[in-house]
Amino acid sequence: MLKRGLVFFFILLLSSSLGAKENFSEMSTQELIAIMGYVKPSEVAKFSQELQSRVPSMSSSEKAKYEKNLHKQK
C-alpha cells in the first residue's frame, strides 16, 4: 500500500513538473536526474544547461545516477 502511494506521488510530481514551463534552477539535483528523458523537447536545452552546471558539485552517488541516466537524454 505504501509502495503504491509512493509510485502515485512520483507520477503526480513528474506530471506536474512536465505540465508547465519549468524553472529547472529551483529543482534539486536529485529531481533533475530523476526527470532525465522526460523533459519536453522545447525545454531540453535549458534543462541540459542547468544539469551540466551542477555536474562539478555532484556527490559520487549523484554522478553515478547521472551517468546511468545519460542514455535517456536525446
Gaussian input, Z-matrix of N, CA and C with variables (Angstrom, degrees):
# hf/3-21g

backbone

0 1
 N
 C     1     B1
 C     2     B2     1     A1
 N     3     B3     2     A2     1     D1
 C     4     B4     3     A3     2     D2
 C     5     B5     4     A4     3     D3
 N     6     B6     5     A5     4     D4
 C     7     B7     6     A6     5     D5
 C     8     B8     7     A7     6     D6
 N     9     B9     8     A8     7     D7
 C    10    B10     9     A9     8     D8
 C    11    B11    10    A10     9     D9
 N    12    B12    11    A11    10    D10
 C    13    B13    12    A12    11    D11
 C    14    B14    13    A13    12    D12
 N    15    B15    14    A14    13    D13
 C    16    B16    15    A15    14    D14
 C    17    B17    16    A16    15    D15
 N    18    B18    17    A17    16    D16
 C    19    B19    18    A18    17    D17
 C    20    B20    19    A19    18    D18
 N    21    B21    20    A20    19    D19
 C    22    B22    21    A21    20    D20
 C    23    B23    22    A22    21    D21
 N    24    B24    23    A23    22    D22
 C    25    B25    24    A24    23    D23
 C    26    B26    25    A25    24    D24
 N    27    B27    26    A26    25    D25
 C    28    B28    27    A27    26    D26
 C    29    B29    28    A28    27    D27
 N    30    B30    29    A29    28    D28
 C    31    B31    30    A30    29    D29
 C    32    B32    31    A31    30    D30
 N    33    B33    32    A32    31    D31
 C    34    B34    33    A33    32    D32
 C    35    B35    34    A34    33    D33
 N    36    B36    35    A35    34    D34
 C    37    B37    36    A36    35    D35
 C    38    B38    37    A37    36    D36
 N    39    B39    38    A38    37    D37
 C    40    B40    39    A39    38    D38
 C    41    B41    40    A40    39    D39
 N    42    B42    41    A41    40    D40
 C    43    B43    42    A42    41    D41
 C    44    B44    43    A43    42    D42
 N    45    B45    44    A44    43    D43
 C    46    B46    45    A45    44    D44
 C    47    B47    46    A46    45    D45
 N    48    B48    47    A47    46    D46
 C    49    B49    48    A48    47    D47
 C    50    B50    49    A49    48    D48
 N    51    B51    50    A50    49    D49
 C    52    B52    51    A51    50    D50
 C    53    B53    52    A52    51    D51
 N    54    B54    53    A53    52    D52
 C    55    B55    54    A54    53    D53
 C    56    B56    55    A55    54    D54
 N    57    B57    56    A56    55    D55
 C    58    B58    57    A57    56    D56
 C    59    B59    58    A58    57    D57
 N    60    B60    59    A59    58    D58
 C    61    B61    60    A60    59    D59
 C    62    B62    61    A61    60    D60
 N    63    B63    62    A62    61    D61
 C    64    B64    63    A63    62    D62
 C    65    B65    64    A64    63    D63
 N    66    B66    65    A65    64    D64
 C    67    B67    66    A66    65    D65
 C    68    B68    67    A67    66    D66
 N    69    B69    68    A68    67    D67
 C    70    B70    69    A69    68    D68
 C    71    B71    70    A70    69    D69
 N    72    B72    71    A71    70    D70
 C    73    B73    72    A72    71    D71
 C    74    B74    73    A73    72    D72
 N    75    B75    74    A74    73    D73
 C    76    B76    75    A75    74    D74
 C    77    B77    76    A76    75    D75
 N    78    B78    77    A77    76    D76
 C    79    B79    78    A78    77    D77
 C    80    B80    79    A79    78    D78
 N    81    B81    80    A80    79    D79
 C    82    B82    81    A81    80    D80
 C    83    B83    82    A82    81    D81
 N    84    B84    83    A83    82    D82
 C    85    B85    84    A84    83    D83
 C    86    B86    85    A85    84    D84
 N    87    B87    86    A86    85    D85
 C    88    B88    87    A87    86    D86
 C    89    B89    88    A88    87    D87
 N    90    B90    89    A89    88    D88
 C    91    B91    90    A90    89    D89
 C    92    B92    91    A91    90    D90
 N    93    B93    92    A92    91    D91
 C    94    B94    93    A93    92    D92
 C    95    B95    94    A94    93    D93
 N    96    B96    95    A95    94    D94
 C    97    B97    96    A96    95    D95
 C    98    B98    97    A97    96    D96
 N    99    B99    98    A98    97    D97
 C   100   B100    99    A99    98    D98
 C   101   B101   100   A100    99    D99
 N   102   B102   101   A101   100   D100
 C   103   B103   102   A102   101   D101
 C   104   B104   103   A103   102   D102
 N   105   B105   104   A104   103   D103
 C   106   B106   105   A105   104   D104
 C   107   B107   106   A106   105   D105
 N   108   B108   107   A107   106   D106
 C   109   B109   108   A108   107   D107
 C   110   B110   109   A109   108   D108
 N   111   B111   110   A110   109   D109
 C   112   B112   111   A111   110   D110
 C   113   B113   112   A112   111   D111
 N   114   B114   113   A113   112   D112
 C   115   B115   114   A114   113   D113
 C   116   B116   115   A115   114   D114
 N   117   B117   116   A116   115   D115
 C   118   B118   117   A117   116   D116
 C   119   B119   118   A118   117   D117
 N   120   B120   119   A119   118   D118
 C   121   B121   120   A120   119   D119
 C   122   B122   121   A121   120   D120
 N   123   B123   122   A122   121   D121
 C   124   B124   123   A123   122   D122
 C   125   B125   124   A124   123   D123
 N   126   B126   125   A125   124   D124
 C   127   B127   126   A126   125   D125
 C   128   B128   127   A127   126   D126
 N   129   B129   128   A128   127   D127
 C   130   B130   129   A129   128   D128
 C   131   B131   130   A130   129   D129
 N   132   B132   131   A131   130   D130
 C   133   B133   132   A132   131   D131
 C   134   B134   133   A133   132   D132
 N   135   B135   134   A134   133   D133
 C   136   B136   135   A135   134   D134
 C   137   B137   136   A136   135   D135
 N   138   B138   137   A137   136   D136
 C   139   B139   138   A138   137   D137
 C   140   B140   139   A139   138   D138
 N   141   B141   140   A140   139   D139
 C   142   B142   141   A141   140   D140
 C   143   B143   142   A142   141   D141
 N   144   B144   143   A143   142   D142
 C   145   B145   144   A144   143   D143
 C   146   B146   145   A145   144   D144
 N   147   B147   146   A146   145   D145
 C   148   B148   147   A147   146   D146
 C   149   B149   148   A148   147   D147
 N   150   B150   149   A149   148   D148
 C   151   B151   150   A150   149   D149
 C   152   B152   151   A151   150   D150
 N   153   B153   152   A152   151   D151
 C   154   B154   153   A153   152   D152
 C   155   B155   154   A154   153   D153
 N   156   B156   155   A155   154   D154
 C   157   B157   156   A156   155   D155
 C   158   B158   157   A157   156   D156
 N   159   B159   158   A158   157   D157
 C   160   B160   159   A159   158   D158
 C   161   B161   160   A160   159   D159
 N   162   B162   161   A161   160   D160
 C   163   B163   162   A162   161   D161
 C   164   B164   163   A163   162   D162
 N   165   B165   164   A164   163   D163
 C   166   B166   165   A165   164   D164
 C   167   B167   166   A166   165   D165
 N   168   B168   167   A167   166   D166
 C   169   B169   168   A168   167   D167
 C   170   B170   169   A169   168   D168
 N   171   B171   170   A170   169   D169
 C   172   B172   171   A171   170   D170
 C   173   B173   172   A172   171   D171
 N   174   B174   173   A173   172   D172
 C   175   B175   174   A174   173   D173
 C   176   B176   175   A175   174   D174
 N   177   B177   176   A176   175   D175
 C   178   B178   177   A177   176   D176
 C   179   B179   178   A178   177   D177
 N   180   B180   179   A179   178   D178
 C   181   B181   180   A180   179   D179
 C   182   B182   181   A181   180   D180
 N   183   B183   182   A182   181   D181
 C   184   B184   183   A183   182   D182
 C   185   B185   184   A184   183   D183
 N   186   B186   185   A185   184   D184
 C   187   B187   186   A186   185   D185
 C   188   B188   187   A187   186   D186
 N   189   B189   188   A188   187   D187
 C   190   B190   189   A189   188   D188
 C   191   B191   190   A190   189   D189
 N   192   B192   191   A191   190   D190
 C   193   B193   192   A192   191   D191
 C   194   B194   193   A193   192   D192
 N   195   B195   194   A194   193   D193
 C   196   B196   195   A195   194   D194
 C   197   B197   196   A196   195   D195
 N   198   B198   197   A197   196   D196
 C   199   B199   198   A198   197   D197
 C   200   B200   199   A199   198   D198
 N   201   B201   200   A200   199   D199
 C   202   B202   201   A201   200   D200
 C   203   B203   202   A202   201   D201
 N   204   B204   203   A203   202   D202
 C   205   B205   204   A204   203   D203
 C   206   B206   205   A205   204   D204
 N   207   B207   206   A206   205   D205
 C   208   B208   207   A207   206   D206
 C   209   B209   208   A208   207   D207
 N   210   B210   209   A209   208   D208
 C   211   B211   210   A210   209   D209
 C   212   B212   211   A211   210   D210
 N   213   B213   212   A212   211   D211
 C   214   B214   213   A213   212   D212
 C   215   B215   214   A214   213   D213
 N   216   B216   215   A215   214   D214
 C   217   B217   216   A216   215   D215
 C   218   B218   217   A217   216   D216
 N   219   B219   218   A218   217   D217
 C   220   B220   219   A219   218   D218
 C   221   B221   220   A220   219   D219

   B1=1.4482
   B2=1.5349
   B3=1.3302
   B4=1.4655
   B5=1.5173
   B6=1.3327
   B7=1.4663
   B8=1.5275
   B9=1.3091
   B10=1.4619
   B11=1.5329
   B12=1.3170
   B13=1.4636
   B14=1.5176
   B15=1.3236
   B16=1.4655
   B17=1.5260
   B18=1.3216
   B19=1.4618
   B20=1.5228
   B21=1.3220
   B22=1.4593
   B23=1.5294
   B24=1.3293
   B25=1.4635
   B26=1.5176
   B27=1.3455
   B28=1.4596
   B29=1.5266
   B30=1.3214
   B31=1.4680
   B32=1.5163
   B33=1.3086
   B34=1.4638
   B35=1.5210
   B36=1.3135
   B37=1.4594
   B38=1.5207
   B39=1.3124
   B40=1.4540
   B41=1.5219
   B42=1.3160
   B43=1.4636
   B44=1.5193
   B45=1.3097
   B46=1.4621
   B47=1.5213
   B48=1.3269
   B49=1.4595
   B50=1.5148
   B51=1.3174
   B52=1.4550
   B53=1.5226
   B54=1.3190
   B55=1.4576
   B56=1.5131
   B57=1.2740
   B58=1.4568
   B59=1.5247
   B60=1.3153
   B61=1.4555
   B62=1.5265
   B63=1.2896
   B64=1.4562
   B65=1.5205
   B66=1.3208
   B67=1.4543
   B68=1.5255
   B69=1.3132
   B70=1.4603
   B71=1.5205
   B72=1.3186
   B73=1.4603
   B74=1.5302
   B75=1.3182
   B76=1.4642
   B77=1.5227
   B78=1.3317
   B79=1.4606
   B80=1.5283
   B81=1.3178
   B82=1.4691
   B83=1.5320
   B84=1.3049
   B85=1.4607
   B86=1.5214
   B87=1.3188
   B88=1.4532
   B89=1.5283
   B90=1.3370
   B91=1.4632
   B92=1.5212
   B93=1.3318
   B94=1.4609
   B95=1.5234
   B96=1.3050
   B97=1.4595
   B98=1.5366
   B99=1.3162
   B100=1.4661
   B101=1.5274
   B102=1.3214
   B103=1.4743
   B104=1.5250
   B105=1.3233
   B106=1.4699
   B107=1.5279
   B108=1.3202
   B109=1.4578
   B110=1.5124
   B111=1.3326
   B112=1.4590
   B113=1.5280
   B114=1.3040
   B115=1.4635
   B116=1.5246
   B117=1.3254
   B118=1.4624
   B119=1.5264
   B120=1.3187
   B121=1.4670
   B122=1.5339
   B123=1.3168
   B124=1.4601
   B125=1.5247
   B126=1.3150
   B127=1.4632
   B128=1.5322
   B129=1.3277
   B130=1.4638
   B131=1.5289
   B132=1.3210
   B133=1.4689
   B134=1.5268
   B135=1.3199
   B136=1.4698
   B137=1.5279
   B138=1.3295
   B139=1.4597
   B140=1.5323
   B141=1.3260
   B142=1.4600
   B143=1.5234
   B144=1.3229
   B145=1.4630
   B146=1.5273
   B147=1.3159
   B148=1.4671
   B149=1.5289
   B150=1.3108
   B151=1.4611
   B152=1.5240
   B153=1.3203
   B154=1.4679
   B155=1.5291
   B156=1.3233
   B157=1.4664
   B158=1.5305
   B159=1.3305
   B160=1.4673
   B161=1.5158
   B162=1.3118
   B163=1.4692
   B164=1.5239
   B165=1.3326
   B166=1.4757
   B167=1.5307
   B168=1.3250
   B169=1.4625
   B170=1.5283
   B171=1.3325
   B172=1.4672
   B173=1.5261
   B174=1.3184
   B175=1.4724
   B176=1.5268
   B177=1.3008
   B178=1.4644
   B179=1.5276
   B180=1.3285
   B181=1.4798
   B182=1.5282
   B183=1.3366
   B184=1.4650
   B185=1.5243
   B186=1.3352
   B187=1.4680
   B188=1.5229
   B189=1.3083
   B190=1.4652
   B191=1.5221
   B192=1.3299
   B193=1.4682
   B194=1.5252
   B195=1.3268
   B196=1.4563
   B197=1.5267
   B198=1.3227
   B199=1.4608
   B200=1.5257
   B201=1.3252
   B202=1.4552
   B203=1.5311
   B204=1.3320
   B205=1.4580
   B206=1.5240
   B207=1.3140
   B208=1.4705
   B209=1.5295
   B210=1.3057
   B211=1.4700
   B212=1.5357
   B213=1.3257
   B214=1.4645
   B215=1.5135
   B216=1.3262
   B217=1.4648
   B218=1.5078
   B219=1.3136
   B220=1.4704
   B221=1.4930
   A1=110.57
   A2=116.02
   A3=119.77
   A4=110.54
   A5=116.16
   A6=121.22
   A7=109.96
   A8=117.30
   A9=122.10
   A10=110.08
   A11=116.99
   A12=121.52
   A13=111.98
   A14=116.42
   A15=120.19
   A16=111.13
   A17=117.01
   A18=120.56
   A19=109.80
   A20=117.35
   A21=121.42
   A22=110.82
   A23=116.66
   A24=120.78
   A25=111.01
   A26=117.22
   A27=120.95
   A28=110.77
   A29=117.37
   A30=120.76
   A31=110.08
   A32=117.48
   A33=121.62
   A34=110.86
   A35=117.12
   A36=121.83
   A37=110.66
   A38=116.67
   A39=121.74
   A40=111.16
   A41=117.44
   A42=120.04
   A43=111.53
   A44=117.78
   A45=119.18
   A46=111.10
   A47=116.54
   A48=118.91
   A49=111.83
   A50=118.20
   A51=121.17
   A52=112.41
   A53=116.99
   A54=120.97
   A55=114.97
   A56=118.52
   A57=121.72
   A58=109.85
   A59=115.55
   A60=119.14
   A61=106.98
   A62=115.11
   A63=120.40
   A64=112.38
   A65=114.60
   A66=121.26
   A67=105.73
   A68=115.68
   A69=121.11
   A70=112.72
   A71=118.27
   A72=120.54
   A73=111.87
   A74=117.18
   A75=120.74
   A76=112.68
   A77=117.08
   A78=121.22
   A79=110.00
   A80=115.33
   A81=119.43
   A82=109.09
   A83=115.99
   A84=121.00
   A85=110.17
   A86=117.79
   A87=121.66
   A88=110.73
   A89=117.01
   A90=120.72
   A91=110.98
   A92=116.77
   A93=120.41
   A94=110.54
   A95=116.89
   A96=120.81
   A97=110.16
   A98=116.26
   A99=120.59
   A100=112.76
   A101=118.05
   A102=119.16
   A103=113.22
   A104=116.65
   A105=119.09
   A106=108.46
   A107=116.37
   A108=121.60
   A109=113.93
   A110=117.70
   A111=121.44
   A112=112.98
   A113=117.10
   A114=122.30
   A115=108.96
   A116=116.09
   A117=120.58
   A118=110.06
   A119=117.13
   A120=120.26
   A121=113.26
   A122=117.21
   A123=120.29
   A124=113.02
   A125=117.29
   A126=122.47
   A127=113.18
   A128=117.14
   A129=121.16
   A130=112.71
   A131=118.11
   A132=120.52
   A133=110.96
   A134=116.31
   A135=121.09
   A136=110.70
   A137=116.10
   A138=121.23
   A139=110.55
   A140=116.63
   A141=121.19
   A142=111.78
   A143=116.00
   A144=120.15
   A145=110.46
   A146=117.02
   A147=120.86
   A148=110.68
   A149=116.12
   A150=120.05
   A151=110.83
   A152=117.87
   A153=121.48
   A154=111.70
   A155=117.25
   A156=119.71
   A157=111.94
   A158=116.12
   A159=120.22
   A160=113.97
   A161=118.30
   A162=120.94
   A163=112.48
   A164=120.65
   A165=119.45
   A166=114.38
   A167=117.58
   A168=119.52
   A169=113.66
   A170=117.30
   A171=120.57
   A172=110.68
   A173=114.82
   A174=120.14
   A175=108.11
   A176=116.67
   A177=119.60
   A178=111.60
   A179=117.69
   A180=119.63
   A181=110.57
   A182=117.73
   A183=120.55
   A184=110.60
   A185=116.51
   A186=119.91
   A187=110.92
   A188=117.01
   A189=120.39
   A190=110.94
   A191=117.26
   A192=121.26
   A193=110.63
   A194=116.32
   A195=121.59
   A196=110.53
   A197=116.62
   A198=120.94
   A199=111.93
   A200=117.15
   A201=121.43
   A202=110.91
   A203=117.54
   A204=122.40
   A205=114.29
   A206=118.38
   A207=121.10
   A208=112.51
   A209=117.27
   A210=120.14
   A211=112.44
   A212=117.66
   A213=121.36
   A214=112.65
   A215=116.62
   A216=120.42
   A217=109.95
   A218=115.57
   A219=120.09
   A220=110.49
   D1=-45.77
   D2=179.35
   D3=-64.44
   D4=-40.92
   D5=179.79
   D6=-61.63
   D7=-41.93
   D8=178.84
   D9=-63.72
   D10=-38.45
   D11=177.76
   D12=-65.89
   D13=-40.33
   D14=178.19
   D15=-66.33
   D16=-40.12
   D17=177.57
   D18=-63.16
   D19=-44.62
   D20=178.04
   D21=-60.66
   D22=-43.57
   D23=179.04
   D24=-61.28
   D25=-44.46
   D26=-179.95
   D27=-63.14
   D28=-42.91
   D29=178.47
   D30=-63.28
   D31=-42.27
   D32=177.96
   D33=-62.60
   D34=-44.47
   D35=178.40
   D36=-62.54
   D37=-45.20
   D38=-179.39
   D39=-64.18
   D40=-45.23
   D41=-178.74
   D42=-68.07
   D43=-35.41
   D44=178.61
   D45=-70.85
   D46=-33.77
   D47=179.47
   D48=-75.42
   D49=-23.98
   D50=179.17
   D51=-90.09
   D52=-15.59
   D53=-175.00
   D54=-76.84
   D55=-24.72
   D56=-176.03
   D57=-123.66
   D58=164.33
   D59=175.82
   D60=-62.93
   D61=129.63
   D62=-169.08
   D63=-100.09
   D64=141.53
   D65=170.87
   D66=-103.96
   D67=92.32
   D68=-173.09
   D69=-65.42
   D70=-22.49
   D71=-179.54
   D72=-67.81
   D73=-18.99
   D74=179.30
   D75=-87.75
   D76=-7.03
   D77=-178.63
   D78=-90.92
   D79=152.68
   D80=176.03
   D81=-75.11
   D82=162.46
   D83=177.93
   D84=-61.39
   D85=-39.07
   D86=178.98
   D87=-62.68
   D88=-40.22
   D89=177.99
   D90=-64.75
   D91=-42.04
   D92=179.05
   D93=-62.00
   D94=-44.20
   D95=179.73
   D96=-63.04
   D97=-39.04
   D98=-178.20
   D99=-66.00
   D100=-30.44
   D101=-177.11
   D102=-97.34
   D103=7.24
   D104=176.80
   D105=-56.70
   D106=129.19
   D107=-179.36
   D108=92.48
   D109=-8.34
   D110=-178.88
   D111=-114.90
   D112=7.75
   D113=-177.21
   D114=-83.74
   D115=139.82
   D116=178.01
   D117=-57.72
   D118=143.10
   D119=179.28
   D120=-53.77
   D121=-34.58
   D122=179.80
   D123=-70.67
   D124=-15.13
   D125=-177.43
   D126=-107.40
   D127=-5.13
   D128=-172.94
   D129=-59.31
   D130=-43.23
   D131=-178.11
   D132=-61.29
   D133=-46.52
   D134=179.46
   D135=-65.01
   D136=-41.01
   D137=178.68
   D138=-62.74
   D139=-48.28
   D140=-178.83
   D141=-61.75
   D142=-39.38
   D143=179.34
   D144=-62.99
   D145=-44.42
   D146=179.72
   D147=-65.50
   D148=-43.27
   D149=-179.44
   D150=-64.21
   D151=-43.96
   D152=179.36
   D153=-62.91
   D154=-33.55
   D155=179.21
   D156=-67.67
   D157=-20.03
   D158=-178.27
   D159=-95.15
   D160=-15.21
   D161=-176.43
   D162=-53.98
   D163=-45.44
   D164=-178.32
   D165=-60.77
   D166=-26.74
   D167=-177.47
   D168=-101.59
   D169=6.96
   D170=-179.80
   D171=-72.03
   D172=145.81
   D173=172.95
   D174=-72.79
   D175=169.27
   D176=-179.29
   D177=-63.96
   D178=-35.64
   D179=178.71
   D180=-70.79
   D181=-36.84
   D182=176.79
   D183=-65.96
   D184=-41.46
   D185=178.37
   D186=-62.69
   D187=-39.18
   D188=178.89
   D189=-63.55
   D190=-44.15
   D191=177.83
   D192=-66.05
   D193=-40.01
   D194=178.16
   D195=-60.20
   D196=-49.69
   D197=-179.65
   D198=-64.58
   D199=-34.24
   D200=177.61
   D201=-65.50
   D202=-34.39
   D203=-177.39
   D204=-92.26
   D205=-3.25
   D206=-178.14
   D207=-56.22
   D208=-35.19
   D209=-178.90
   D210=-64.88
   D211=-19.36
   D212=-179.78
   D213=-75.98
   D214=-24.73
   D215=-179.87
   D216=-78.70
   D217=142.50
   D218=178.06
   D219=-113.42

